[in-house]
Every structure is written in structure tokens, then in C-alpha cells.
Amino acid sequence: MFASPWLIGFLMWVIYPIFASLYYSFTQFDAMRPPRFIGLANYADMIFNDKVFRLVVGNTVYLVLIGVPAGLVMAFLLATLLNNEFKLRPFFRTIFFLPSIVPVIASAEVWRWVYNPRYGLINASLKSLGMATIPWLSSPILAKPSLIIIHMWAQGTAMVIFLAALQDVPRALYDAALVDGANSWQRFWHVTIPMCTPAILFVMLTGLIGMFQYFTLGWLLTQGAPNNSTEFYSMYLYRNAFRFFKMGYASALAWFLFLIIVTFTILIFRSSARWVYYGGE
């Protein structure tokens, strides 16, 4: 009885929409007229006829393959640096964590100014040095890397997870490696990284799922421009659902994205037995 309000809300706002979207993915539905069942036509049109869909998948895969490892490496390096003893360490931990809790709209406005081709922080500095400016968000080649840089900047949450993992590494392992003659790099590669692999697996999976659904920051900064070079999967899904009112097609896009994420997740989990080490095993 006490759990029933939550259960009712869960059934109404989570379970029902999931199964409703599955049904709508097999229909032609514009949210104004009753859905008309068309079978697998939405999926066939998506895979064989929609050229924008192929471009969107390519953009999203690029973002995942480059952005997820880049963010993971940045977070791990920051955590490694901040795990050492030095003055003002709590201050720097706070500074590096802050970007992950700043509202996305505020972050977008700050980076819009940083990347501005005329008076932005970077280009204004380059102009003062007599150097050519960089078209960060207006270049089809540089737009995606520019968004990945912002993603690397906002790795505070992953950094905290890695900090916890680093502090859980037994000191005795470092002492044993030191006695065996291992240098700093060897201790880092053969002790630190293996003992942090469970945290690396978690951050990798959550980062992959988040990147496949990348939307807010890209939408605020580029809205798919220039020339659809930053038109990512979630943006294209949003356009079809709420601008073109192709709810059936958008539902098919959502379920196809779900299958992609599940496939990648299963592959990573199956491969984790080869490279993830759990200290208790």
C-alpha cells in the first residue's frame, strides 16, 4: 500500500511508454490521428532509404569511439594527479569537479563565448598574438572535436569514481612492486591500472550509454550545424518526433538505438573477463 504511489507512477510513466513506443514503431503515427499499423516499414525506411540516418549514425559512432576513451583517459589522469599529496589538493579537487555540476545551459553559454570566432577567449588570444583564428563550431571538421573537448572538460563525476578506486588500491602491492625493482611507470601500469579496472569498466559503460544519447549540449551549441556534421542520433530522433511529428518513425529510431546500446554493452561485458581484475578473486 505504501509503495503503491511509486508503483503506479512507474507503470504509467515508465513501463507504459516503453511498450507504447514499441507498438508505435510499427505504425505511421503523427500524434494527431490514430496510429496506422505498417509493420516493419519504419525500420526498412530507416536502414535502406534514409540517407540522413546513415550520416547521423556515423556522427554518433565517431562521438562514441573518440569521446568515451578521451573522457575516460582525462578523468583517470586527473584522478591520478589529485591522488598525490600536495598543497591545496582539496581546492583543486573541487575545481576539477565543478564542471560536472554546472547546469548544462550555463556550460553551453560559457563555451559558446570561448569558441566564438570573433571575440571568444581562444580566438581573441590568437588574434593578439597575430595568429589565425580557429572556426571551432563553424567548421564541419572541427565541430565534433570541439564538442569532445567540452566532454573531456566535464569529467568531474568520473574523476571522483577513479579517486575512490585509486585510494582503494592496497599499499602493500606498491611496496612489493618497489621491492621487485619496478619503477614508477611499471607500478602504474601493472598495479594501479589493473586494480582500477572495475571502475574503468563502470565509467566506460555509463559513458558509452550517455554518448549514444548525446543531446543537450550539442543541441544548444550547434543544433546539428554545420552541414549536419554534429547531427547526432538523439537530435535526429527529437526532430522526427517533435518537429516533423513522425512519432512512429521516431519510436523506431529509439528502439534501434536501444538495440545498438544493448549490443555494445554485451560486447564490453563479455570482453571484461579478459581485462577486468577484481581484488577478491
N, C-alpha and C positions, 0 to 999 in steps of 0.2 A: 504493500500500500504506500509506504513512504517513498519507494523508488519509482512508483508509477508515473509521476510528472516527468521525470527524466526519460523513462522508457517510452512514454507517449511522444515526447519531443523527438527522441531518437528515431522512432518508427516514422514519424511524419516528415521530419526534415533531413533524414539521412537515408534510411532504408527505402522508403517510397520513392524519393527522387532517383536513387540508383537504378531501381528496376524500371521506373518510368522512362528514364533516359535510354535504357536498353531497348525498350519497346519502340520509342520514338526513332531510334537509329534505323529501324526497318520501315519507316514511314516518311511520307512527304508532309511536313508539318511546319506552319508558319506562325503558330501561337494565336491565330485569329480564327482559323477554320478548323474543323475536326481533322485529325490526322488520317492520312490515306495510306494504307499498307502497300509498300512497293518492294518488299523483300530485301535482297542484297544490293539493290540499285545504288544506294548511297555509297556503300563500300566499293563497288565496282567503279563508280564515277570518280571516287577519291583516288583510287590506285591507278586507273588506266587513262582517265581523261583530264584530271585536274593538274595542269602544269604548275600552278602556284603552290599546290600541296607538295610537290616534289622539291621546289625551292625552299619551302618552309621547313621540311624535314631536314634538308641539307644544312640550313642555318642553325637549326636546333641541335643537330648532331655535332656540328662544329663547336657550338657553345658548350656542349656537354664534354666533348673529348678534350678541349683546351681549358675550359673554365674550371671544371671539377678538379683535375690534377693541380692546376695553378693555385686555386684557393686552398687546397689541402696542403701543398708544399709551403705556401706562405704562412698558414696557421701553425704548422708544425715548427717552422723555423723561428717564428715569433715566440712560441711557447718554449722552445729550447733556450733561446736567449734570455727570456724572462724567468727561467728556472734557475739561473745562476744568481749568486749572491752579489749585489752591488747596491750603491746608494740610490735612493728614490725608486726602488723596484716597485713598491705599491702604486706610486704615481704613474709609472709607465704602463703597468698592467691596466690601470684604469683608462689611460689614454687610448691604448690599443683596443680595449673592449668597447669603448663608447660608440664607434660607428655601427655596431650591431644592434644598438638600442635606439639610435636616432630614427625618427619617423622617415619612412621611405620618401615622402614628398619633400621633406626638408633636405634629405640627401640628394635627391634629384635636382633641386634648385641650386644647391652648392656646386654640384658637378657641372650643371649647365653653365654656371659662371666660370668654373675652372677651365672648361673646354671651349668657351666662347672664342670664335675665330678673331674677333676684333679687340676686345678688352678683357679677355679671360686671363686668369693668373699665369698660365703657362705661356700663352702666345704673347702677352704683354711683356713677359720677361725675355722671351726670344727676340721680340722687336727691339727692346732696349739694348740687346747685345748685337743688333744688326743682322740677326739670323731670320730665315724664312719661317713663317707661321705654319702650324700643322692643322689641317682640317679634320679634327678628331671625329666629330659626329656627322660631318657632311661628306665624308669620303666613303664609298662602298667598301674599300679595302680596310680602312681603319676603324669603321664604326663598331664592328663586333669586338675587336681587341680593346677598344675604348671601354665598352661595357664590361669586358672581363677584368680590366684594371679596377673598375669600381667594385666588382665582386671580390677581388682579392683584398681590397681595402676594408671590406666589411666582414672580416673573418673572426670577430671577437668571440662569438659563441664556440666555434671550433677550437680556437686558441685555448679557451678555458677548459674544454674537454681534454685537450692534449696536455695541458698543465697538470691536470689531475692524474692523467696516465703516467706522466714523467715522474711525479712525486711518489708514485706507487711502485716504481722500479726498485727492487731490493738493492741496497748499497753493497751488500756482500758480493753481488755479481760484478760490480765495478772493481771492487778490491781484488777479486780473483783474477779478473782480466788484467789488472795492473801488475799483479804478481807474475802473470804469464808473459809479461812484456808487451802487452797491447798498448799502442799509442792512442791519442785522443780520437782520431778518426776511426780506428778499429773498434774502440769501445762504443762509439756512437753507432756504427754500422752493425756490429754483432751483438750488442747488448741493448742499447736504447731503442732502436727501431723494432727489433723482434718483440720486445716486451710491450711496445705500444701498438702492436698490430690490431688488437681488438678495438681500440679507439679509432685507429685508422679505418678499419672496416666500417664502423658505425658512421663516421664522418663522410666516408666515400658514398655509402648508400643514401644517407639523407641528402648529401649534396647532389647526387645524381637525380634523385626524385625531384628535388627542388629545381634543378636546372632544366629538366624536361618540362616543368610547368612555369618556366621563367616568364614573367609578365609585367609586373608593376613598374619597375624601374625603366625597362626598355620602352614601355608604352608612354611613360611620362617624358622621356628624353627624345625618342625618335619616332614613335608610332609606326615603325616599320621602314622609315626612310633611312638612307637614300636608296631609291630603286629596289625596294623590298629586301635590301641587304640585312636588315635587322627585323624582318617579319618572322617572328618565331611562332611555334606551334600554338601556344595559348592565345597569342594575339589573333592569329588567323581563326581560331575557334571562336573567340569573342566576336570578331567581325561577322562571321556567318550567323551567329546566334542573335546578336543584339543590334546589328546594323542592317544585315541582309534578311533577317528573320527567317533563316533557313535552319529552324530548330532541329529538324530531323537529320540534316547533314552535319550540323554541329554535334549532335549526340553521337553520330557515327565517328566523328573525329575524336571525341572524348574517349570512346571505347577503344579505338585504335591506339590512342596514346596510352591507355591503361595496359593494353597488351604489350606495347613496347617496354614500358617501365617494368612490368612483371618479368618479361624475358631477360632484361638486363639484370634485374635483381637476382633471379635464379642463377644466371651465369656467374655473377660475383660470389654468391653464396657457395656454389659448387666449387669454384676455384679457391675459396678461402681456406679449405682444408690443407692446401699446399703451402700457404704463406702466413696464415694467422696462428700465432702461438698463444696458448692460454697457460699461465703460470702454474695452475693447479694440475695440469695434465702431465 
